[in-house]
Structure formats: C-alpha cells, structure tokens
Amino acid sequence: GNLNCMENKLLFRFGISAYFLCWLWNIAGGQLVYSVSEEANPGTTVGNLVKDFNLNIQDLEVRGFDIVPGPNKRYFDFNTKTGILHVRERIDREDICEQNIKCSLPLEAMISSPLNIYRFEIHVFDINDNAPAFRTSITNLNISESAISGERFPLQSAFDADVGSNSVKSYKLSPNEHFSLDVQGGGDQSVSAELVLQKALDREKQPVFQLTLTAVDGGKPPKSGTTEIIVNVVDVNDNIPVFTKSLYKSKVTENAASGTHVLTVQAIDLDEGVNGEIIYSIVNHNNDKNVDAFSINSETGEITVKKDVDYEQRNAIELRVQAKDRGYNPKAAHCKVLVEVLDINDNIPEISVTSLVSTVKEDAPIDTMVAMITVADNDAGKNGQVTLKMQGSAPFKVQNSYKNYYTLVVNGALDREQTSEYNVTITATDEGTPPLSSTSVITIHVCDVNDNAPRFSDPIINVYVKENSQIGAVIHTVSAFDPDLGDNARITYSLQESSKSGPIRSMININSESGDIHSLQSFNYEEIKAFEFKVQATDSGVPPLSSNVTVNVFILDENDNSPGILAPYSELGSVNTENVPYSADAGYFVAKVRAVDADSGYNALLSYHISEPKGNNLFRIGTSSGEIRTKRRMSDNDLKTHPLVILVCDNGEPSLSATVSIDVVVVESAGDVKTTFRHAPIKEESFSDLNLYLLIAIVCVSVIFLLSLISLLAVKCHRTDSSLGRYSAPMITTHPDGSWSYSKSAQQYDVCFSSDTLKSDVVVFPAPFPPADAELISINGGDTFTRTQTLPNKEKVSLSRVSMCCESVQQQCAELSRTFYGAYGIPHFMFGQIIQIRFKGFSHICSCILFKVFYCLFVLFSLYSFIFPSSGHLYYAEITMVVSRSEHESDGCHVERICHCLCHVG
C-alpha cells in the first residue's frame, strides 16, 4: 500500500512539473511570478529567467548574473549556461507557509555592468499530501450516568496541514446505540463535530464506551485520520453495598490470643470511586461486652479477636456487621456473623463445702455424715465432668449423692486419743485434656467420749518407807493417766480396803485430787513389815470409769534395836561365872554368848568382841559364833580369875551394842569344873488342853502322811517286769564345778547348786539314751541360765515363773519364821528352787496332797516349837507348790515345776 502511494505521488508531481514548464509572469506591477507545486522533485524547471527578463545568455557569465542570497534561495538553483531556474531541494508548503491559502517565495536576481536587480516570486501550490490528524489519539470523555438524552458533548477537531479542498471536510462516528455525531460547518468554513447522547447511561452495566471518530479531507483521493473516544460513565451513588452472604458462620476457641483471625466478610458496591469504597464496622447498640471482644478491619472486613472470649459466659456470639460506602449520600447494608465459641479445659473444678459438722464423736457409727460437698466445673462436655476422690488414708470416704453433690461420711473407727483431728484432702479432677484438678482440705475435729478408764503406769506399785517416819509425811504419790479430755480425764483417787492388811484407813490417807498418800502413823518394822492396799482412780465422765492399782508398802528397817543377850547370860546386873581347868589346851571351849537383834539385815548382823581386859592374850571369842575359847595353855603366872566383858555389836549405822560380864575361874582339874545353875525364868510346863490338841493334830497328820507315803510307794512299785528292767543301780558323780550327775541306765539327772549358802537353785532333769536333745542348765542364784543343749519343746521350763513362785513361798516361810521365832533366835534359813521331773506314776492330786501334808507339818512343828521353845529339836519342813504341769505324750512323762522351802529350826 505504501509503495503504490509513493508511485502516485511521483506521478502527480511529474504532471504538475510538466504543467508549469512554461514560465508565467505577471505583468501587473512589473513583477515576474512563477508557479511550482510543493514536493516537486529536485531539478524540476521553474522558469527561464534569461528569456523572461530579456537577457543575453552569453552575458550572464560575464556580467555575473546570480540569485541574491536570501531565505528562499536554498530551494532553487540557477543554471547560467541555460538561464533556467530549477528546484534545488524539496519544498514543503505546510512547512513554509503553514495554513495560509497563498504561499509565495520572493526571490531577487542581480546582474552587473550595468547593475540591475530583477525581482520575481515563486508561487507554491498545495497538494493533498497530509491526512487529517487529531491532536491525541485517544480522547477521554467523562459523562455522568445521570446525563439525560440529547445532551451534547463537543469533540476535538482534526487538523489537516493541507489547505483548501485538501483540508478536513467531514467527520464520521463508529456506530453505537448510546451516542450520535452532529457535524457542523462546511465549504470554506472549518468543520466541527459534537457527540450527542441518544440513550441514558448506566455505569453499573457499561462503565466505558470506546468510540472511533474519523476525520476525512477533500483531497482526491481523500485522506482521513481517526481518534479513539473513550467515554467514561461517571458514577452516581445509586447502589447499596451488598454482602456476599447474609449470614456468616465461624468458630473460635475461647481464650484465643488477641489478633486471632475469625473470618472476613465481603460486601460489593457496584458504584465506583468513593461511592464504591466500603467501610466495615460492628454494630453494638446494646453495649454487649461479648460483642466488644471482637474487632473488624474497616477496609478489609477481617474480624479478629480483641479481648478474651469466655465460653462459660456465652458459647455463641452474634455480630451485626455494617458495610457503608463513602458517597455524598452514603448507603449502608448489614449482615449477621454467628461466632461459635469452642470450649477448652480452662476452668479448674471448684470444691465447696456446703455443710460441715463442727465435731464428730469418736464413737460415731460408720456412714455418719460429716460434710456435704459440691463440685462445679464451668467447662462443657468432658471438660466439665468431674470425679471427686479422697487422698491418703483416713477413716472417711466420699460418696456421690446426686450429680455433682457428694457427702463425706465416716468409714472406720475413730479414736480421739490416737488422732484428735483429721485433715482430709479432697481432690476434684475433670476429664479434659490435659485434666485439671483442685484440692480442698477439710478439717474434722473428733469429739471426746468417755471410752478410756484411767490407767496407772504399773499394775503394782512398791513403796518403801523407813520405820519411825514422820506422821503425815507423803510416802508416795500415785498418778493415773486418762487419755480422754475435760471431765472425762479429771481423775479422783480413793482408797480401797484390803482384807489382808486390816484397816488401811487408820494407817494412811490419800489426797483425792493430787494422789498424795500420807501416813497417819509412824511404822515400826518390828511390828509390821509390809502391807498392801488398792487405790482406785475414777474419772468424771458419764458414766464414770475407774481402775485400780495395788500398792505394796514395805517398811524399811532402821537400826533402832540394840542386840539382846540370850540366856543364860541375859540377866541384867548379874555376874556370870565360868570355870576352866588349868590343864585346858589351846582352843578349849569356855562358853558361848548368844544374842539376838530385833532388827533385820545388816542391822541384825552381830559380831562379838572382848572389850575388857585390854590386851588379854589368854582368851579369844569368835566374832560370828560368840564362842569363848582359850588361846593357849595356862601358866603359873596367869590369874586365877579372869573377868571378861563381852561386847556384842550390830552392823547398823550407827552401830548399837550390848555387853555381858563373865568371870572365868581357873580350877586345878577337870573334875572341879561344875556347871553353875543360874536361875532363869522358866515358864510353867503345864500340859494344857492346847498342848493336847496339838499332839492329837500332830498324830493325825503323821498318820495321814504315812498312809500317803505307803500309797505312793505302792503305785510306784506297780510296774511290769519289762518296765522295771530298764532301771539299774543309780550312780552319782560330782564335777569340779560343784554340780552333781545322778544317773541310771535309762535316766540321768543333773543337779546344780550355786555357791550361795543362803539361797541355792536346784535343777533336776532327765537325759535319756544318751541325751540327744537334752539340756544342761546351770543356775547361779537367780533366774539367768546358760543353755548348752536343747530340751524337748514341751518340757522347757520357765525359770522366771518358778523363781517368782518360790520367792512367794520364801516370803511365806520368812513370815512364819519371823512370827514364831523372832524372839528366840533362829540360826539360819535355807531356801531353794527345784524343778522335779516325775513319771506318770506321780499324779497331780498326789503332789497336791504332799504339798498340803508338808505345809501342815511345818505349821504344826512351828507352833509346837513356839509353845515349847526349849525342846532344842531340829525340825525339817518342806513346802512344795506345784506351779505348772505339762505332759509329753511321746515318752509319757509329766513335768511339774515345784518350789521347795527348806527351813531348819534349831
């Protein structure tokens, strides 16, 4: 297309140039005028100046004919040889003359010799070489959508550099239904166009119209130029914002952090600009604090969490969101946003004790209600399901009564004395993830009841009181403890009469509040050595409870009795005489002084001394026996009469003593030694009825004893030949340690004595075939022993019980001895313990009979000796007490533990 256009343009220029080859000059005014078309090719002939100015062509070079320099000279060139003016370079009329209808280029030519100036013009003709053009390729028109039909809008005019018929002659508009074109002018006048609105606009339907305006010139062929008209429909706020949904739903967890995204609402306003700009807000006319927990971005519509959201206050929150545009008359729309709050386990179970018993009696039965407990958890679902448990061990339990209501009841025995207060820890745990729990401590006080009797620390109290103590002195204070409280623990003390000790209330008194025991008399050891009574402790409870304690009062001996000299030297103020033969050897027995002290122990341990004459070397006295003997043989220098003063002292603190005077007369021969009979008070030996009764009793007892002995021997001897064949002659063996072994072929008895002469322990036990499981027991004056082998289990002996039994028997022996013989002097006592093993032949009944017999014999002999103290016979009494009895079925052996009290009475 461009190539064809260039060819046409060249042909047109060539025609125009050929047309104007002839020169034209205007006679008017004597000025020559040439014509040439614009855009003529260089070299195109304009005119023959030599011919037109009547010049000789030969003179041109000589006379120097040339174009006067000027602004237009550059377009033309003169040929001096031919005299022709031709186009030197392209001529653009629009560039030179712009929009002028007439476009002339004045030129001057000068020649000399003579000098002459020639003026001429070159008229440039316009060609249609320029198409109409608009100033802008795009024209924007803003038309309000509220514009009415028929309203006109002027359009820009097109520009055509050509003039005349080649300029713009008409306009055309691209077809459309809303606009038309009204063209005004024509002919020699300029042409303009207006855009006419034919149909009402609606920006929401079509906000922009793109139209094409075409300008056409009058050239042949015509040329045209176009511009694009963009009609922007200016918005009017005629649309309400519309939400994409009328109801929005979302979920958010409670306690979500501030700024947590909930959802984004969206509203659309078909308007544009400020009319379409939407502002979002949350409407809260009721000032609901739950609504205030959320905020919305006014531009984006994003709803976020602003404050804490609590499921327990509201599990769903309804928000009203408003969307309003920014137009002059703003329009608004509303929607609902339903936010569901999701529960999390953020509430700890709450424990509340709605009812609590202040105190619980310690004798309260099981299932007694102590407290009512309520548990609350504001969470939902499993987060709000709570279990209640009791921690630790206590005599209580938790029971569920209804839903979240529980009761705390007694579940075991209560004892205030052991635990007076319980701190029961209750734990409530929900089933959330992770589970939450809380604890509560319930303090339960146990109320006291009188369920404990007063208790003494020991069942028997031994009190030791010195004789001759002050009347009214406190000899002891008893104290009982009652673990109860208040009146239940307030104790009063009282005395209980004892049938053994007589009227106790005349001897002692007790303070009912403090328990102080006061003596009401001064005690004499020689009259009463011990007595017992009971003290009762009673509390003040309802009903009152009491307990007793046995009080043994032992009177301690004081050295308040001087030794008493016994007959025949007991007469006060008398001089005793004893004869000694002159021929007596050293160690000759002269006399024996005997004394007795009513005190006991060391206070009654007497020693004998010769106090006068001092330095006597003829006689000596045994310090313990009181026997006076010669120290050497008599000599002629010795006196015939030796007055001796014998001093008898006890070992008390301070020591008390008594003296007796004895004159020892030396005679020539033993035949001259005569017994001096001194008058001594002798009781009348009258054979009274009492003596008769005693003799009858002694005879009866002796007969019974003999019959019993015969019966026992008969039973013992009633054995089979085979059983009798097991025994052979006994053999007694002594050991270096002082023990004996008494053995037969089938039995062996080991007997052990301690070295203490006042108290010996005897142990006799069998050791069969030889003693594979027997035991040798060594007793050293007490209850301790050393085991070297093992006895059969059923024959093991509790020596402590035997010792206690025998101690009681010994006390009985001692009491009887002191009662009947205290005033007459008993040389010594021997007490012992024995464990005797017997076979089935000895029955328990026989042992009891033997005990009774020996005990009666001892009592009768003691009474007889008391009545006839001068008899001087030696009586032997054996008191036997059977402590316990066991039977070993395997070997048919009975074991009896027997206590013996051996009393030798001189």
Steps between C-alpha positions, in 0.01 A plus 500: 500500500784742584678419172192585293459821694857606416451423130183705485673789675789494250267491202303789641810707554628418149172618347497821696862572405428439131204728527703784633799460263385808333581810689241740596552851597265753618496826324329672787750695695785393265576191722552158356314213677574134457297208635623166627331227701624397833688185528641548147802291426840668507597620149145583408506807272333802647556751216747654246616818666723606203211488262250651740730787594621546138858436581776375274603164607859566400520795733392309800835369596679824403266724691471257794125431502401315820223461757532736790555302811193479726290252705336364191811458285569157642195354328613603145806486279583710182679361203705781344558305184137437427349786693240261659394510867429153637414342838802436706341312805159383624253774567237439777229760478362410843841557645555829324156655500314290753121549460514804266299459186757693291858388529758712301879501523653835399841491333742759355761468219785745454708572190782752463642709220269663531364411830146401498270309738221277385219401742272196455275269713453131497148396598490152672180307434359263770457130435305253722802358661377518859225294657279646775641440844365546849709653768467182711442154395267443794237735623346440846159625578348474850127494479288455810268210495231741603533694166177533305443405137581773243777646705792608275866466562747682268778298346846609401549600134744327274793698346599478138815681391359529151281786409211561282327203364766277651403598856251316730156496348302246718493275812370151555419310829512130556152356537353455855163519669574768758673777299468679164714764320389848403741660236484875462658729234603427143621675183766752575413485875670267741313184586428399866317207659295448818418174679131470572362263778223298350433253788539524884817357641538245783852476629427175684405340166760664275740738668708573185418558136773484233409698188702581184478847345624527141593829331496504113659774278390613154800382308491264209533241609384610843702430807375440852618492858344334803497542872359274767240651723473328840184598677530439872166482665537701817350311793214622708444351849192313398595149631490355854790278611409132488662227718596177339310319776218608720626274782859415574602221736834437665658330800756626747648339809455676828797684640630548145783750479431856403518542124386146424323489161133408517373561144481769230171644384470650150254748361478618136389848390445531125583864519851617456728742662397623834152374424642151480744526786361304793559552871437198727393527863342291774171633628456463877195694605460306826860544616539126525842428650515172311467693172776733615732198508525524118623766262474544124737656249304789352660458159545125458211372709722257693355418843757422770500434874558812707433382856470169684215284383349288776293198412354492847343846453358429154560209270380685187527869415296678229663798332324755273743633240427816300644583158464868404639680191676837499261675265349845552183333612653179644303184475541206744421130522510251790568132554517257792811319616447205734819412691495166680732493801678167541553391859847413627587356838590828664295480819622322807230308687378695799438317826266655752401354834137593540449342841759386752447344840722682748592191700447127465478273799767237510234230544312615190375200298604433143321706232450792734493808278771753574478750213314575177718588204408667172727492195458742209686519168386769256643316201278292274502139394780290635678813608222552753465141618664476841595210723556554872746291697648506848877496531691306761367260758243620748191339653276689259373457147334711232163393364320643199146593589373678187688628195765735638386465859706284733499410869794427726412219742676302768654181366686361800547510871598835647724534800555850626783384723698391196390773258302796622490682169490385140597713204318325219630599156236486226613512135265583213625411150323566170525285190646767274824477307717572683291441813478776758457441868459683825529397860325601817593412855215433741592511865299260716522519876429183694298557815596307811281242669578327825634179353826475690535408864782662696819298465787459738845458360552175700243254635695472823679780677765419761555769757785489748453692822751528778373402840446775754418742216319824574122486532326677211794472266434422135623147451411485131299673231295286268421636159263363242466617145172531313543571126151650485435872525323735737286339768566164340866541596451665843609229745425455867680251720360291784615216725364150478504281809708185486404196706864400530632811671215596731366853541704694252321829554641521853852466362501715188293759322498615136438841348216446253628770261879468503534129589739574790501215753552622857595283794267528802738326737865423550585149384709253697682244293501254787118518523405522132732439214270543205141563414308555181195691389330605181459846361212563266521771236161616372436753223211746493345379179144378453496219585823518702774248435758383749799276549698375796862467587646287776740682728744289702653695783823352633628632829875547491678400814692761695764411756284588798546179709808411694617138507339290776706244690329161518493265794689397705678836499199720455447613859570866535750594773598142575857368483535177305769254593656228292772251620795393292740217603857601529598221267278624220669499165496781251155531340321370806133596489417726790157637426276621222329834504185520292318816410221602275408832336137580427612690191570326171766492237826665582330661798460148646840367391684467834867478580659403834806665656685489833518858621657446842763434614700670232781305345378165635696223339342201672151498355350572164142517373361410162375822341210325331436198727546659845699201624761582762808276479847497641780631286776299674565274796496639853818607671584563863517867440138518388234628734255262652203715411466678172217756480389531137270764353343376177383768255229403248467752209270512202597633155246779489566868444560611767599172661322395821652262754443308824746362755511203731751429779641149552752403767713207385639308800796270451467172700761236557338204326213419269317335781470828681312651204143513603209634316362798672127504496365846472153595564321568180139571449339180388146484385281256678497173315138430542348260256194707401215419270677686223795268520264207486336627188836560341616148573181356357541706187860396462411135534219529247719674252775248547260214439372665185853557386598141553191372318569732210860391487403135498248563223753679290754223547241242399417691183867546429575136539210395277710456189542222248813292492596649169458854625688423820781344304584836354636636827820398665698618793543874509833667472584845640793686354639832618657752266775754565256787458292380794218335305376144544400242242246246617458227242339166435516281196210678339481828683750762605443792733730799513481700820667841523549704818626855517769601742261721697423323826201713574326431176558202270342408172446133430426376152418138439415375156520174300740430216392177321709258289739711501354852497490583134261787551547560869635807668736574782383803692733687729327738741700757693277613781245670277288462192780520242640181352717380218375241253743254355253258342135495409215359704185363340265781419223389735736462794668839486483673833428866565733563791379857542151377590645239731718763659201726558306212651783401728561855607139505618551175688820631650318807621242274662775302667671816612179644641424181692854477626511862612155470658573194708872521560598863479536527872690175549772519240498289188852415388434505127263419216566328177280556201521333166330447165455163339359370176401137545431253222267216584343218301132422460496316825489833685167660447421864542261424785771319693732796456235729641445265794872494570509875491216528748655238727842663511354844543283380792797323658708812475227710660443250778869461573534874502211537743641228717840662506338827589320339790802296608799711403743314716458167331810558284391251231571549130191512292499470124210629305465486122251727336421399147298706257413366159537786259404339175471163346547381144491164337719368222291236326790343312687368801216507753680738729341760724692811584418693813671812616525491876625760745658381824550696815739326740490637852738371760384594844741455793 
